[in-house]
Amino acid sequence: MTEAKTSLKRTLIGKVVSDKRSKTVTVLIERRVKHELYGKIVGKSSKYHAHDEKGEFKLGDVIEITESRPISKTKNWVATRLVQKASLV
């Protein structure tokens, strides 16, 4: 059987906020959730370090990251694809 296997790894889409380290990008993931008590929609954000082997992603790019095995102390995500190139200001 040649069925397409669905991946169990999590994927997130976020913006590159730092590309200063070699082979690593910092990605900001923003999400909107309902406050548990007051019911208001609030913005929450998290930063993840993602492995970028070729150094192809730059500051401001919107990319997809996928969960992986631990690569270093703080890195257990891998940058998989470019969603949107950074717009020139």
N, C-alpha and C positions, 0 to 999 in steps of 0.2 A: 504493500500500500504506500502510495506517495501522497500523503496528506500534509497540508501546511500545518506545522506544529505551532501552537500559540505559545508565546513566551510568558513565563511566570514572573519575569523581572519587571520591576516598576519602571516607568518612564515619566519624566517630567519635562516641561518646557519652560525656559526662563531666559533671562538676559545676562550676558557676560558683563560683570562689573570690574573684573581685574584679569589681565593677561600678562602680568609682570614676571611670574615664575616660569621656568622652562618646563614644558610638557604639562602644565596645570593651568586651568582657568577657574575663576570663582564665578559661580552662577547664582543669581538672585531669583528665587521662585516666589511669586506673589500670588496669594489666593484670597478670596473673599468668603468669609464664613459668618454665620449668624451667631451673635452673642448668646451664650447659654441662658443667662438670666433675663437680659433686657430685650432680646430679640432683634437688636439693631445689627445691620450688616457692617462688619468691620474688616479692614484689610490686615492680613497677617503675612509675614514674609520669613523666608529662611534662606540661608546661604549654604551652598554646597561646593566642595572642591571636586572638580572633574578632571579626569586624565585626558589630555589632548596630545597624542603622540607626535603628530606632525606640526603642531603649533599653527593650525590653520584658522582658528577662531580668534577674532579680535574684539576689542572693547566695543560694547554696544550691540553686538550680534545677538539675535534671538536663536537659541539652539535647543536641541533635545538631548537630555542626558538619560542614561540607563544604569540601573543598579548593577554592581559587579562585585567580585571578590575584593577584599581590602588590598589596595595597592600601596598605601603608606599609612601613617598614623591617622591622617585626616581624610584620605581619599578612598572612597569606595563607590565612585560613580565614574562612568566613561562618557565623554561627549560623543554622540553618535551621528548627528546630522545637523546641518544648517537649516533653520526654518526661515529666517529673514536676515538679510545682510544689514549692517548698521547704516543708517541714513547719514549723509554728510550734513554737518551743521553749517 
